[in-house]
């Protein structure tokens, strides 16, 4: 009988621990300043890359048209 009670208690404890873990992980979705800065840098690099591609396309168009 004691084993059954201990087993049930350990199952309840495990379920509570799991629920708390999920709650803690859900609370980690807020970004800190370093994560926001990293995302800003990523966006800036992507925009710079897009602008470089656009500039390269314009140069290529000028060369193809014989204006360069």
ZADO-646895 format. One record per residue (C-alpha): residue number from 0; residue in three letters; x negated, y negated, z negated. Coordinates in steps of 0.2 Angstrom, whole numbers, plus 5000, padded with zeros to 4 digits. Example, Ala and Ser with C-alpha at 12.3 -4.5 7.8 and 13.67 -1.06 7.14 Angstrom:
BEGIN
<atom><pos>0</pos><code>Ala</code><east>4938</east><north>5022</north><up>4961</up></atom>
<atom><pos>1</pos><code>Ser</code><east>4932</east><north>5005</north><up>4964</up></atom>
REM end
This chain:
BEGIN
<atom><pos>0</pos><code>Unk</code><east>5000</east><north>5000</north><up>5000</up></atom>
<atom><pos>1</pos><code>Unk</code><east>4986</east><north>4988</north><up>4996</up></atom>
<atom><pos>2</pos><code>Unk</code><east>4978</east><north>4991</north><up>5013</up></atom>
<atom><pos>3</pos><code>Unk</code><east>4994</east><north>4987</north><up>5021</up></atom>
<atom><pos>4</pos><code>Unk</code><east>4996</east><north>4971</north><up>5011</up></atom>
<atom><pos>5</pos><code>Unk</code><east>4977</east><north>4966</north><up>5015</up></atom>
<atom><pos>6</pos><code>Unk</code><east>4980</east><north>4970</north><up>5033</up></atom>
<atom><pos>7</pos><code>Unk</code><east>4995</east><north>4959</north><up>5034</up></atom>
<atom><pos>8</pos><code>Unk</code><east>4986</east><north>4945</north><up>5025</up></atom>
<atom><pos>9</pos><code>Unk</code><east>4971</east><north>4946</north><up>5036</up></atom>
<atom><pos>10</pos><code>Unk</code><east>4982</east><north>4946</north><up>5051</up></atom>
<atom><pos>11</pos><code>Unk</code><east>4991</east><north>4930</north><up>5045</up></atom>
<atom><pos>12</pos><code>Unk</code><east>4974</east><north>4922</north><up>5041</up></atom>
<atom><pos>13</pos><code>Unk</code><east>4968</east><north>4926</north><up>5058</up></atom>
<atom><pos>14</pos><code>Unk</code><east>4984</east><north>4919</north><up>5066</up></atom>
<atom><pos>15</pos><code>Unk</code><east>4982</east><north>4903</north><up>5056</up></atom>
<atom><pos>16</pos><code>Unk</code><east>4964</east><north>4901</north><up>5060</up></atom>
<atom><pos>17</pos><code>Unk</code><east>4968</east><north>4903</north><up>5078</up></atom>
<atom><pos>18</pos><code>Unk</code><east>4981</east><north>4890</north><up>5078</up></atom>
<atom><pos>19</pos><code>Unk</code><east>4969</east><north>4878</north><up>5069</up></atom>
<atom><pos>20</pos><code>Unk</code><east>4956</east><north>4881</north><up>5082</up></atom>
<atom><pos>21</pos><code>Unk</code><east>4968</east><north>4878</north><up>5096</up></atom>
<atom><pos>22</pos><code>Unk</code><east>4973</east><north>4862</north><up>5087</up></atom>
<atom><pos>23</pos><code>Unk</code><east>4955</east><north>4856</north><up>5085</up></atom>
<atom><pos>24</pos><code>Unk</code><east>4951</east><north>4859</north><up>5103</up></atom>
<atom><pos>25</pos><code>Unk</code><east>4967</east><north>4850</north><up>5109</up></atom>
<atom><pos>26</pos><code>Unk</code><east>4960</east><north>4835</north><up>5099</up></atom>
<atom><pos>27</pos><code>Unk</code><east>4944</east><north>4835</north><up>5108</up></atom>
<atom><pos>28</pos><code>Unk</code><east>4952</east><north>4829</north><up>5124</up></atom>
<atom><pos>29</pos><code>Unk</code><east>4948</east><north>4811</north><up>5119</up></atom>
<atom><pos>30</pos><code>Unk</code><east>4933</east><north>4805</north><up>5128</up></atom>
<atom><pos>31</pos><code>Unk</code><east>4919</east><north>4796</north><up>5119</up></atom>
<atom><pos>32</pos><code>Unk</code><east>4909</east><north>4781</north><up>5125</up></atom>
<atom><pos>33</pos><code>Unk</code><east>4896</east><north>4792</north><up>5133</up></atom>
<atom><pos>34</pos><code>Unk</code><east>4908</east><north>4803</north><up>5143</up></atom>
<atom><pos>35</pos><code>Unk</code><east>4917</east><north>4787</north><up>5149</up></atom>
<atom><pos>36</pos><code>Unk</code><east>4900</east><north>4779</north><up>5154</up></atom>
<atom><pos>37</pos><code>Unk</code><east>4895</east><north>4795</north><up>5163</up></atom>
<atom><pos>38</pos><code>Unk</code><east>4912</east><north>4795</north><up>5173</up></atom>
<atom><pos>39</pos><code>Unk</code><east>4909</east><north>4777</north><up>5177</up></atom>
<atom><pos>40</pos><code>Unk</code><east>4892</east><north>4781</north><up>5184</up></atom>
<atom><pos>41</pos><code>Unk</code><east>4898</east><north>4796</north><up>5194</up></atom>
<atom><pos>42</pos><code>Unk</code><east>4912</east><north>4785</north><up>5202</up></atom>
<atom><pos>43</pos><code>Unk</code><east>4899</east><north>4771</north><up>5206</up></atom>
<atom><pos>44</pos><code>Unk</code><east>4887</east><north>4784</north><up>5214</up></atom>
<atom><pos>45</pos><code>Unk</code><east>4902</east><north>4791</north><up>5224</up></atom>
<atom><pos>46</pos><code>Unk</code><east>4907</east><north>4774</north><up>5230</up></atom>
<atom><pos>47</pos><code>Unk</code><east>4889</east><north>4769</north><up>5234</up></atom>
<atom><pos>48</pos><code>Unk</code><east>4888</east><north>4786</north><up>5244</up></atom>
<atom><pos>49</pos><code>Unk</code><east>4904</east><north>4782</north><up>5254</up></atom>
<atom><pos>50</pos><code>Unk</code><east>4897</east><north>4764</north><up>5258</up></atom>
<atom><pos>51</pos><code>Unk</code><east>4881</east><north>4772</north><up>5264</up></atom>
<atom><pos>52</pos><code>Unk</code><east>4891</east><north>4784</north><up>5275</up></atom>
<atom><pos>53</pos><code>Unk</code><east>4901</east><north>4769</north><up>5282</up></atom>
<atom><pos>54</pos><code>Unk</code><east>4885</east><north>4759</north><up>5285</up></atom>
<atom><pos>55</pos><code>Unk</code><east>4877</east><north>4774</north><up>5294</up></atom>
<atom><pos>56</pos><code>Unk</code><east>4893</east><north>4776</north><up>5305</up></atom>
<atom><pos>57</pos><code>Unk</code><east>4893</east><north>4758</north><up>5310</up></atom>
<atom><pos>58</pos><code>Unk</code><east>4875</east><north>4759</north><up>5315</up></atom>
<atom><pos>59</pos><code>Unk</code><east>4878</east><north>4774</north><up>5325</up></atom>
<atom><pos>60</pos><code>Unk</code><east>4893</east><north>4766</north><up>5334</up></atom>
<atom><pos>61</pos><code>Unk</code><east>4882</east><north>4751</north><up>5338</up></atom>
<atom><pos>62</pos><code>Unk</code><east>4868</east><north>4762</north><up>5345</up></atom>
<atom><pos>63</pos><code>Unk</code><east>4881</east><north>4772</north><up>5355</up></atom>
<atom><pos>64</pos><code>Unk</code><east>4888</east><north>4756</north><up>5362</up></atom>
<atom><pos>65</pos><code>Unk</code><east>4871</east><north>4750</north><up>5367</up></atom>
<atom><pos>66</pos><code>Unk</code><east>4872</east><north>4734</north><up>5356</up></atom>
<atom><pos>67</pos><code>Unk</code><east>4858</east><north>4740</north><up>5344</up></atom>
REM end
